[in-house]
Amino acid sequence: MDEPERHNVRPASDWLQDTIDAFYAPADSTPIPTMLWEKTRSKVAFRKGEISVWAGVNGHGKSMFLSQVTLDLCHQQERVMVASFEMKPVQQMKRMSRQAYAGREPTVQFLQSLHSWTDGRLWIYDHVGAVEWRKLIAVMRYAIKTHGITQFVIDSLMKCVKGETDFDAQKDFVNELCAFAQAHNVHIHLVHHVRKGESEHHVPGKFDIKGAGAITDQVDNVFIVWRNKKAEQDKKGDPTCFLACEKQRNGEYEGKFGFWFDIESQQYLESVNAAPVRYDLSANSASRK
Ligand SMILES: Nc1ncnc2c1ncn2[C@@H]1O[C@H](COP(=O)(O)OP(=O)(O)OP(=O)(O)O)[C@@H](O)[C@H]1O
């Protein structure tokens, strides 16, 4: 056996302080990043060393939802790198600007403030189209070293692995991402698709996620974003989007949250009567206001 391996066999008591901290977070520790809706805040967290899969049907709002989550992470002073291979950077920033402004037409002054606020918080990997996943991992390693990235958003898995049925390659990529998240103590958000169900009104679950079942087995958290087109048509006040937390390895909550998508601001609202909220770019609190 190699010498370093021997040192990895340690008494359990070596982790005493870590275990105490896991129960009673030290006063000077930074809170675990989360999403800033009241209803989700204490239930779901994006822990370092973990990977979250965000799955859903095409066009059901995975990227849109994650755009608001990215703003929330920036608001909590996380250093986020978005690698969206499906959308040009300007399109991403346009969406995010509407969400941050809480309206359809942000003023030039607001756009300037937002884009200086994102300095030190948000980076975009400027690459649209397919990418070789080993190259992406190299870029991520560089981004950690140079910019201290703490959260990555990869949109989507299918742009990183050739062939929808190459389950082994998908498994290898996700396996490598899991190891990467742990080795560098960062959180990775990975967008993925679900198989076509019998209709758009069928709410997908984790067993509908495309590709190898090993993907959901390997990752720590699984979220499904589902657009409720029936509620959009009926206009009876039911949620127009559901976020289902289908798996959370190190958290106790699993269940569904309802949201109302506001077309003007492109924000997801927590209740039918809620108004979109402009992000306060001068605050670093754990609230958007
Ligand atoms: N709940 C909703 N109600 C109304 N419109 C929505 C809702 N969710 C998303 N949209 C609209 O649908 C469009 C598609 O959203 P988005 O690109 O985020 O989907 P996606 O799931 O990432 O799609 P793809 O898998 O094709 O990348 C957006 O332009 C958005 O305005």
The ligand as a Tripos MOL2 file, in Angstrom:
@<TRIPOS>MOLECULE
LIG
   31    33     1     0     0
SMALL
NO_CHARGES

@<TRIPOS>ATOM
      1 N1        -43.8650   28.8220  -15.6540 N.pl3     1 LIG1
      2 C1        -43.7680   29.5300  -16.7840 C.ar      1 LIG1
      3 N2        -44.8030   30.2380  -17.2340 N.ar      1 LIG1
      4 C2        -44.7210   30.9270  -18.3780 C.ar      1 LIG1
      5 N3        -43.6260   30.9730  -19.1630 N.ar      1 LIG1
      6 C3        -42.5660   30.3030  -18.7610 C.ar      1 LIG1
      7 C4        -42.5560   29.5530  -17.5530 C.ar      1 LIG1
      8 N4        -41.3600   29.0100  -17.4220 N.ar      1 LIG1
      9 C5        -40.6370   29.3840  -18.4860 C.ar      1 LIG1
     10 N5        -41.3590   30.1730  -19.2970 N.ar      1 LIG1
     11 C6        -40.9230   30.7300  -20.5730 C.3       1 LIG1
     12 O1        -40.4770   29.6410  -21.3490 O.3       1 LIG1
     13 C7        -39.2720   29.9730  -22.0200 C.3       1 LIG1
     14 C8        -38.2960   28.8230  -21.9400 C.3       1 LIG1
     15 O2        -37.6190   28.7900  -20.6970 O.3       1 LIG1
     16 P1        -36.1520   28.1640  -20.5210 P.3       1 LIG1
     17 O3        -35.2720   28.4980  -21.6530 O.co2     1 LIG1
     18 O4        -35.6900   28.5450  -19.1750 O.co2     1 LIG1
     19 O5        -36.4940   26.6060  -20.5630 O.3       1 LIG1
     20 P2        -35.5340   25.3650  -20.4750 P.3       1 LIG1
     21 O6        -36.2700   24.3580  -19.6620 O.co2     1 LIG1
     22 O7        -34.1910   25.7520  -19.9910 O.co2     1 LIG1
     23 O8        -35.4770   24.9230  -21.9830 O.3       1 LIG1
     24 P3        -34.4160   24.0510  -22.8150 P.3       1 LIG1
     25 O9        -34.4450   22.6920  -22.2380 O.co2     1 LIG1
     26 O10       -34.9500   24.0960  -24.2020 O.co2     1 LIG1
     27 O11       -33.1010   24.7440  -22.6530 O.co2     1 LIG1
     28 C9        -38.7660   31.2830  -21.4520 C.3       1 LIG1
     29 O12       -38.7330   32.2200  -22.4810 O.3       1 LIG1
     30 C10       -39.7610   31.6910  -20.4010 C.3       1 LIG1
     31 O13       -40.1890   33.0240  -20.6330 O.3       1 LIG1
@<TRIPOS>BOND
     1     1     2 1
     2     2     3 ar
     3     2     7 ar
     4     3     4 ar
     5     4     5 ar
     6     5     6 ar
     7     6     7 ar
     8     6    10 ar
     9     7     8 ar
    10     8     9 ar
    11     9    10 ar
    12    10    11 1
    13    11    12 1
    14    11    30 1
    15    12    13 1
    16    13    14 1
    17    13    28 1
    18    14    15 1
    19    15    16 1
    20    16    17 2
    21    16    18 1
    22    16    19 1
    23    19    20 1
    24    20    21 2
    25    20    22 1
    26    20    23 1
    27    23    24 1
    28    24    25 2
    29    24    26 1
    30    24    27 1
    31    28    29 1
    32    28    30 1
    33    30    31 1
@<TRIPOS>SUBSTRUCTURE
     1 LIG1         1 GROUP 0 **** ****
